[in-house]
Amino acid sequence: MRTDRDRWDLATSVGATATMVAAQRALAASREFALIDDPFAAPLVRAVGMDVYIRLVDGRIPVEEDSELDPERMAQGMACRTRFYDQFFLDAGRSGIGQAVILACGLDARAYRLPWLKGTVVYEVDMPEVIEFKTSTLSGLGAEPTAQRRTVAVDLRDDWAAALQEAGFDSQIPSAWSAEGLLLYLPQDAQDALFDNITALSAPSSRLAFEYVPDTAIFADERWRSHHDRMSELGFDIDFNDLVYHCQRGHLIDHLSRQGWQPSSNTISELHQANGFEYPDDELAAVFADITYISAVLGR
């Protein structure tokens, strides 16, 4: 269970979810599916060394007929998520924004794989252990950032805003912010404080992208519990019910609108349709159909 000052690495607790997401990105980027371009996801997962995710990347997870553990289904779902954030940053760059902040960056390799415009500065914010692991692993692979990458090694429960500014962040110019896969792991007061800090640091025309689960009670839903039990038998031990802070987050759009942001939203099922994929038609998919992706522009 979570505690207020808990710690983790990329193989434990919340950190292991970053490895899980990277494994799914590797699947989406594999030769079999080739839905996204991420040559770093698979080697990063292998470097973490969690057997179950290495087996997923290598295609060695047994799949039963009619199982929800369908590699193509998993690849398409992650492709929707990855394309959403990739396109967000590319659109921000084309609009003239030359400063990006990736909060809780985990094993995200956008600073190395996106075609950033010349002069773009990308700030990666995460725990020191996570930053150090990714930096050293990618260096060992001979990877070079495609932007000016600046790391901010800080716990988001600490004064990350000050640390970001100390790293050179300029609050007087527009910026593009992402909070991918983050909000589930914050209590509501910390979540709202996160967005308050983002707003305070954002110049007009700044952009923001994130996704949220409207009601985390779904992780206690019997349909999800049944799926979790089957996944556990295969070695997938992450239990989101123990890792997330349970609360309803549907107020976020109103919260941001009051602060001057102009948000637009799409559900995960709508993103599937926009990407030419069919959203699965089963009970588990129905549980998560309301996951919402937000992009917003600061209008003040």
ZICORVEN-V856681 format. One record per backbone hydrogen bond with DSSP energy under -1.0 kcal/mol. CO is the residue of the C=O (numbers start at 1). NH is the residue of the N-H. E is the energy in kcal/mol with one decimal. If there is no record, write none. Layout:
BEGIN
CO NH E
CO NH E
END
This chain:
BEGIN
3 6 -1.4
9 12 -1.3
12 15 -1.0
12 16 -1.1
14 17 -1.1
15 19 -1.2
16 20 -2.2
17 21 -2.5
18 22 -2.1
19 23 -2.2
20 24 -1.9
21 25 -2.3
22 26 -2.5
23 27 -1.9
24 28 -2.3
25 29 -1.9
28 35 -3.2
30 34 -2.9
40 44 -2.0
41 45 -2.3
42 46 -2.5
43 47 -1.9
44 48 -1.7
45 49 -1.7
50 54 -1.9
51 55 -2.7
52 56 -1.6
53 57 -2.4
54 58 -2.2
55 60 -3.4
56 59 -1.2
64 67 -2.0
68 70 -1.8
70 74 -2.7
71 75 -2.8
72 76 -2.5
73 77 -2.2
74 78 -2.2
75 79 -2.2
76 80 -2.1
77 81 -1.6
78 82 -3.0
79 83 -2.8
80 84 -1.8
81 85 -1.8
82 86 -2.8
83 87 -2.8
84 88 -1.8
85 89 -2.2
86 90 -2.3
87 91 -2.8
88 92 -2.1
89 93 -2.2
90 94 -2.2
91 95 -1.3
92 97 -2.3
93 96 -1.7
98 121 -2.4
99 176 -2.4
100 123 -3.1
101 178 -2.2
102 125 -2.5
105 108 -2.6
109 112 -1.8
109 113 -1.4
110 114 -1.9
111 146 -2.6
114 116 -1.9
117 120 -2.1
120 148 -2.8
121 100 -2.8
122 150 -3.0
123 102 -3.1
124 152 -3.2
125 105 -1.8
126 154 -1.9
127 131 -2.4
128 132 -2.6
129 133 -2.0
130 134 -2.4
131 135 -2.5
132 136 -2.4
133 137 -2.4
134 138 -2.6
135 139 -2.0
136 140 -2.1
137 141 -1.1
138 143 -2.5
139 142 -1.5
147 149 -1.2
148 122 -2.6
150 124 -2.2
152 126 -1.7
152 154 -1.3
155 158 -2.5
158 160 -2.3
159 163 -1.6
160 164 -2.7
161 165 -2.0
162 166 -2.3
163 167 -1.2
164 169 -1.9
165 168 -1.5
170 173 -1.1
175 207 -2.8
176 101 -3.0
177 209 -2.0
178 103 -2.3
182 185 -1.9
183 186 -1.9
184 245 -2.5
187 191 -2.6
188 192 -2.7
189 193 -2.0
190 194 -2.1
191 195 -1.9
192 196 -2.1
193 197 -2.5
194 198 -2.3
195 199 -2.5
196 200 -2.3
197 201 -1.8
199 202 -1.1
203 206 -1.7
206 298 -2.7
207 177 -2.5
208 296 -2.5
209 179 -2.2
210 294 -3.3
212 292 -2.6
214 249 -2.4
215 218 -1.4
216 219 -1.8
217 220 -1.9
218 221 -1.0
221 225 -2.6
222 226 -2.2
223 227 -1.5
224 228 -3.0
225 229 -2.3
226 230 -1.7
227 231 -2.4
228 232 -2.6
229 233 -1.4
231 236 -2.2
232 235 -1.2
235 237 -1.1
239 242 -1.8
240 244 -2.5
247 216 -1.2
249 252 -1.7
251 255 -2.5
252 256 -2.6
253 257 -2.4
254 258 -2.2
256 261 -2.2
257 260 -1.5
260 299 -2.7
262 297 -1.2
264 295 -2.1
266 293 -3.4
267 271 -2.2
268 272 -2.1
269 273 -1.8
270 274 -2.5
271 275 -1.7
272 277 -3.1
273 276 -1.5
282 286 -2.0
283 287 -1.6
284 288 -1.1
288 291 -1.8
291 268 -2.0
292 212 -2.3
293 266 -2.0
294 210 -1.9
295 264 -2.7
296 208 -2.2
297 262 -2.6
298 205 -2.7
END
